[in-house]
């Protein structure tokens, strides 16, 4: 029986390294999934002016620029239609839009300085269902420029937005890796 106990202990000891290896591989897999899908900031409160925040996690640095945004949907009256321009660079307002499928467009100019960056653009709040972007979740190469068109369309799912003032924010997140090997995970976008 003494031999049998020794064999049982040997079997248990042999399985212990396998469990540690599996645990280690699961941890590595979890870190890779996390690296490929980092959390984006969430809309929390309405903001009055453009804000800028920096954050980081184990693998990435994030720079988030938050712009308050609004659009006013009005009844279309050709005799009363005027053109309004909002030149405030601290907000991304779409202005006054006649109800009925018309849309308003804002241009966002982006430049990557020093290294490649992943750009994510998100709309939050009441404007979210009506705002779309010409490109999103893309990589801008080092020292290159990109233009993103933000479009507010009053028609969604064959239904026009009600006459009202819609508010929210548009967040632009710039993500850069802390380590160069992480660029390989981005692929060749």
Buried (B, 14 or more C-beta within 10 A) or exposed (E): EEEEEEEEEEEEEEEEEEEEEEEEEEEEEEEEEBBEEBEEBEBEEEBEEBBEEEEEEEBBBBBBBBBBBBBBBBEBEEEEEEEEEEEEEEBBBBBBBBBEEBBBEBEBEBEBEEEBBBBBBBBBBBBBBBBBBBEEBBBBEEEEEBEBEBBBBBBEEEEBBEEEEBBBBBBBBBBBBEEEEBBEEBEEE
